[in-house]
Amino acid sequence: MKLLSLALSASLLAAGAFAAFKPVGCWFGSCGTSALAQPVQAMTPTPPTPSTPADSKPDASMPTTATKPSAPVYSKSLYDITPLPKSRIDELAKKLTKEEAEVILSKGTERPFCGTLLDNKKQGTYVCRLCGLPLFASDSKFDSGTGWPSFFKPFDPAHVATRRDTSHGMIRTEINCARCDGHLGHVFEDGPPPTGLRFCLNSASLDFVEKGQPMPEASRPVAAATAYFAGGCFWGVEDRFQQLPGVIDAVSGYMGGRIKNPTYKQVCSEGTGHAETVKVTFDPARISYDQLLGAFFKFHDPTQLNRQGPDIGDQYRSAIFTDNEDQAKAARAFIENQQATERFRNRRIVTQIVPASQAGAFWMAEEYHQDYHLKNGGHCPMPGDG
């Protein structure tokens, strides 16, 4: 899956009324036994702003809750944010207190000035109480004066999903954990710069991990690995790798040449020695390096020397730039095994195996080369394209 590159946009968020609550046994820090506030039924809702009509959908720049995808989903910060199945959510919910379950699972709201994290001034990360996904960081926390922990941006935009909330006669934008769909609170357009947003959170929805303390396993990013493959025009190779479950990111670029930061024009016309290469970031827990090698040999013809189909030149050569000795051993063994198969018995595999340390830096290609298939609806013909 391609990294999710999602940017917050205040102008598109559905503006909502500030939720006024009638406290039950709690006011300005004097909390009773119940953790929930009761909405004032007689409150007149603030109408939506002209730029966000009443029937507007949640901001497209933030993920909305969806059905479980067929492939894993990753955030830009390398977290697995694949929506959890109900069975897993039910299992995690067993650890919640009654008050936490009311907020997280039943969309309840704490009384103002009662949350345990409201006055927390420590440096660290606020993670989902249910599944552990990092949601907010202390450097975006501010005192909104509303009585709830407030932040002006998420830890990663892809970690916080939104949906339109019309409960209690108001139009607001609810925020949820993108992985477990746990209710967090709401987001409003009255926050400080640079976002102008106020993410209003329930302390019950969060756990806090202080800076310097080990992150729980559920709150850690994927232990990602990197691989480099050159197999002709990088448009098609990148597109094919992006479609593999377990691939977090695939980026087109140049590798194995003699000059720094080459341009596409230089690579094609000045004999720099670079190969059009795709840098693949992957989750070894989801897809192995051997599986990447197998896919790579389906994506291109490894018997064509310094060319791939109609594209001719050493920039289109077949090469594997190995990130470590384990990858080098795996690549050599894979090619040896493939050479003995019926497919290659009478054709010599010419794929180069070069340590990345010898090939030099990977240079990212120009922006118009990235996601070429998504931008243009097609790519260079490849095996299996018909």
C-alpha positions in Angstrom: 0.0 0.0 0.0 1.2 3.5 -0.7 1.8 5.7 2.2 -1.2 7.6 3.1 -0.2 11.3 2.5 -3.1 13.2 4.2 -2.9 16.9 5.1 -5.3 18.7 7.5 -7.4 21.5 6.0 -9.3 23.7 8.4 -11.5 25.2 5.6 -13.0 21.8 4.8 -13.8 20.5 8.3 -17.5 20.6 9.1 -17.8 23.4 11.6 -19.9 22.6 14.6 -21.3 24.2 17.6 -19.3 24.1 20.8 -20.9 21.4 23.0 -22.2 22.9 26.2 -22.7 20.5 29.0 -24.6 20.5 32.3 -22.2 19.0 34.8 -23.3 16.3 37.2 -21.6 16.6 40.6 -18.6 18.3 39.0 -17.5 21.9 38.3 -14.0 23.4 38.0 -12.2 20.3 39.3 -14.8 19.1 41.8 -15.6 15.7 40.4 -18.3 13.3 41.5 -18.4 9.5 40.9 -19.8 9.7 37.4 -17.4 10.7 34.7 -19.9 11.7 32.1 -21.6 15.0 31.4 -25.2 15.4 30.3 -26.0 17.6 27.2 -28.2 20.6 27.8 -31.3 19.7 25.8 -32.5 23.2 25.5 -29.3 24.4 23.8 -29.8 26.1 20.5 -27.2 24.8 18.0 -25.0 27.2 16.1 -25.7 26.9 12.4 -22.9 25.7 10.1 -20.8 28.3 8.4 -21.6 29.1 4.7 -18.4 27.2 3.6 -19.6 24.0 5.3 -23.3 23.4 4.6 -25.4 21.3 6.9 -25.2 18.2 4.7 -21.5 18.4 4.1 -19.3 15.4 4.6 -16.3 15.1 6.9 -13.1 16.7 5.7 -11.6 14.7 2.9 -8.1 15.4 4.1 -8.7 13.1 7.1 -9.6 9.5 6.9 -13.2 8.5 7.7 -14.2 5.2 9.2 -14.6 2.5 6.6 -15.0 -1.2 6.3 -11.9 -3.3 6.8 -9.7 -3.1 3.7 -8.5 -6.3 2.0 -4.9 -5.1 2.3 -3.0 -3.6 5.3 -3.0 0.2 5.6 0.0 2.2 6.8 0.4 5.8 7.9 3.2 8.2 6.8 4.8 7.7 10.2 5.1 3.9 9.5 2.2 2.7 11.7 -0.1 -0.2 10.8 -3.5 1.5 10.9 -5.5 -1.3 9.3 -8.9 -1.2 10.9 -9.2 -3.9 13.6 -11.9 -6.5 13.3 -14.8 -6.4 15.8 -13.5 -9.6 17.5 -10.2 -7.8 18.3 -12.0 -4.7 19.5 -14.2 -6.7 21.8 -11.1 -8.4 23.2 -9.4 -5.1 23.9 -12.6 -3.6 25.4 -12.4 -6.0 28.3 -9.7 -3.9 29.9 -11.8 -0.7 30.0 -13.5 0.6 33.1 -17.2 1.3 32.9 -16.6 5.0 32.5 -13.9 4.5 29.8 -16.2 2.1 27.8 -19.0 4.7 28.0 -16.8 7.3 26.4 -14.8 5.1 23.9 -17.5 2.6 22.8 -20.7 4.6 23.4 -19.5 8.1 22.4 -19.9 9.5 25.8 -18.3 12.8 27.1 -16.5 13.5 30.3 -17.5 16.4 32.4 -15.4 19.5 31.8 -12.3 20.0 34.1 -12.5 16.4 35.3 -10.2 14.6 32.9 -7.0 13.2 34.4 -4.9 14.5 31.4 -6.3 18.0 31.3 -3.5 19.6 33.3 -0.8 17.2 32.2 2.3 19.3 31.3 4.8 16.5 30.8 6.5 15.8 27.4 5.4 12.7 25.7 2.8 11.0 23.5 -0.9 10.5 23.9 -2.0 7.1 22.6 -5.4 5.5 22.1 -6.6 3.9 25.4 -8.2 1.0 23.5 -5.6 0.0 20.8 -2.5 2.0 21.6 -2.1 4.0 18.4 -0.3 7.3 18.9 -2.8 10.1 18.4 -1.4 13.4 19.7 1.9 14.7 21.0 2.6 17.1 23.9 4.1 19.7 21.5 0.6 20.3 20.1 -1.2 20.5 23.4 -2.6 23.8 24.5 -4.9 25.3 27.2 -8.2 26.0 25.5 -10.0 26.9 28.6 -12.8 24.5 27.7 -12.2 21.9 30.4 -11.0 19.2 28.0 -7.5 18.3 26.8 -7.0 20.2 23.5 -4.5 19.8 20.7 -4.0 21.8 17.4 -2.8 18.8 15.3 -2.6 15.0 15.5 0.5 12.9 15.8 -0.2 11.8 12.2 -3.3 13.0 10.3 -4.0 9.4 9.2 -4.3 8.3 12.8 -7.4 10.3 13.5 -10.6 9.6 11.5 -13.6 12.0 11.3 -17.3 11.7 10.8 -20.2 14.0 10.8 -22.0 14.1 14.1 -25.6 15.5 14.3 -26.4 14.2 17.9 -27.9 16.6 20.5 -29.3 18.9 17.8 -25.9 20.1 16.7 -23.6 19.7 13.8 -20.1 18.7 14.8 -17.2 16.7 13.5 -16.5 13.7 15.6 -12.9 12.3 15.8 -12.1 8.6 16.2 -9.1 6.4 16.4 -8.4 5.3 12.8 -7.4 1.8 13.8 -10.0 0.8 16.4 -12.7 3.4 15.8 -12.7 4.4 19.5 -14.5 7.7 20.2 -12.0 10.5 21.1 -14.0 13.7 21.0 -14.6 16.4 18.4 -12.6 18.9 16.3 -13.5 22.5 16.0 -12.2 25.5 13.9 -11.4 27.7 16.8 -7.8 26.6 17.6 -4.5 28.4 17.5 -2.1 28.7 14.5 -0.8 27.1 12.5 -3.8 24.8 11.9 -6.6 26.9 13.4 -8.0 23.6 14.8 -9.0 22.5 18.3 -9.1 18.7 18.8 -11.1 18.4 21.9 -10.4 15.1 23.7 -11.7 13.0 26.5 -8.9 11.9 28.9 -10.7 8.5 29.2 -9.9 7.9 25.5 -6.2 8.4 26.0 -3.1 6.9 27.7 0.0 9.0 28.1 3.6 7.7 27.5 6.1 10.1 29.0 9.1 11.0 26.9 12.1 8.7 27.7 9.8 5.8 28.7 9.5 2.7 26.4 6.5 2.8 24.2 4.1 -0.2 24.6 4.3 -2.7 21.8 0.9 -1.6 20.4 2.2 2.0 20.2 5.3 1.3 18.2 5.8 1.8 14.4 6.3 -1.0 12.1 9.8 -2.5 12.0 10.1 -1.6 8.4 12.8 -2.7 6.0 14.0 -1.3 2.7 14.8 -3.0 -0.7 15.9 -1.6 -4.0 14.9 -3.0 -7.4 15.7 -1.8 -11.0 13.7 -3.5 -13.8 13.2 -1.1 -16.6 10.9 2.0 -16.6 10.3 2.7 -12.9 6.7 3.9 -13.5 5.5 0.3 -13.9 7.8 -1.3 -11.3 6.7 1.3 -8.7 3.0 0.8 -9.5 3.2 -3.0 -9.2 5.1 -3.0 -5.9 2.6 -0.5 -4.5 -0.2 -3.1 -5.0 1.5 -5.8 -2.8 0.0 -6.2 0.6 2.7 -5.4 3.1 4.5 -2.9 1.0 4.3 0.4 2.8 5.8 2.7 0.2 7.4 2.5 -3.3 9.3 5.5 -4.6 10.9 6.0 -8.1 14.5 7.2 -8.3 18.0 6.6 -9.5 20.8 4.4 -8.2 24.1 2.9 -9.1 25.5 5.8 -11.0 28.5 8.2 -10.8 27.1 11.6 -10.0 25.1 13.1 -7.2 21.4 14.0 -7.5 21.0 13.2 -11.2 18.1 14.5 -13.2 16.0 12.3 -15.5 17.6 14.1 -18.5 21.1 13.4 -17.3 20.3 9.7 -16.7 18.8 9.3 -20.1 21.3 11.2 -22.2 24.6 11.6 -20.4 25.6 8.1 -19.4 25.6 8.6 -15.7 25.4 4.9 -15.0 22.3 5.2 -12.9 19.5 2.7 -13.2 15.8 3.6 -12.9 15.3 2.1 -9.4 12.3 1.7 -7.1 12.9 2.0 -3.3 10.5 -0.3 -1.6 9.7 0.1 2.1 8.0 -3.0 3.4 6.7 -4.6 6.6 8.6 -7.9 7.0 5.8 -9.2 9.2 3.4 -8.9 6.3 5.6 -9.7 3.3 9.1 -11.3 3.1 12.1 -10.3 1.1 11.8 -13.5 -0.8 8.2 -12.7 -1.8 9.4 -9.3 -3.0 12.0 -11.1 -5.2 9.4 -13.4 -6.6 7.1 -10.5 -7.4 10.0 -8.6 -9.0 10.7 -11.5 -11.4 7.1 -11.4 -12.4 7.1 -7.6 -13.0 9.9 -7.7 -15.5 12.1 -9.9 -17.8 15.4 -10.5 -16.0 17.0 -12.0 -19.1 17.1 -8.7 -21.1 20.5 -7.0 -21.0 20.4 -3.2 -20.6 16.9 -2.9 -21.8 13.3 -3.8 -20.9 11.0 -4.2 -23.9 11.2 -1.1 -26.1 13.3 0.8 -23.5 16.9 0.5 -24.4 19.9 1.7 -22.4 21.8 0.8 -19.2 19.4 2.9 -17.2 16.8 0.2 -17.9 19.0 -2.7 -16.7 17.8 -5.4 -14.3 19.4 -4.9 -10.9 18.9 -5.6 -7.2 20.7 -3.3 -4.9 20.9 -5.2 -1.6 20.5 -3.3 1.7 22.5 -5.9 3.8 24.3 -9.2 3.5 21.1 -11.2 4.3 19.4 -9.7 1.3 22.5 -10.4 -0.9 22.5 -14.0 0.1 18.7 -14.3 -0.5 19.0 -12.6 -3.9 21.8 -14.9 -5.0 20.0 -18.0 -3.9 16.8 -16.9 -5.5 18.4 -16.2 -8.9 20.3 -19.5 -8.7 17.0 -21.4 -8.1 15.2 -19.4 -10.8 17.9 -20.2 -13.3 17.2 -23.9 -12.8 13.5 -23.6 -13.5 11.8 -24.4 -16.8 11.1 -20.7 -17.4 14.8 -19.7 -17.4 16.4 -23.1 -18.3 17.4 -21.8 -21.8 17.7 -18.1 -21.0 20.4 -16.6 -18.9 19.3 -14.3 -16.1 21.4 -11.1 -16.3 20.1 -9.3 -13.2 22.9 -7.6 -11.3 23.2 -8.0 -7.5 25.1 -5.0 -6.1 25.4 -4.0 -2.4 23.7 -0.6 -1.8 26.9 0.5 -0.1 28.7 0.1 -3.4 25.9 1.4 -5.6 25.8 4.7 -3.8 22.9 6.8 -2.6 19.3 6.4 -3.9 18.2 9.6 -5.5 14.5 10.3 -5.6 13.2 11.1 -9.1 11.4 14.2 -10.0 7.8 14.6 -8.6 6.1 14.0 -11.9 7.6 10.5 -12.0 6.1 9.6 -8.6 2.7 7.7 -8.6 2.7 7.9 -12.4 0.0 5.3 -12.8 -2.3 7.1 -10.3 -1.7 10.5 -11.9 -2.0 9.4 -15.6 -3.9 6.1 -15.6 -1.2 4.0 -17.2 2.4 3.0 -17.3 5.0 1.3 -19.5 3.9 -2.2 -20.7 5.1 -5.0 -18.4 4.9 -8.8 -18.3 1.2 -9.7 -17.8 -0.1 -6.4 -19.1 -1.2 -8.1 -22.3 
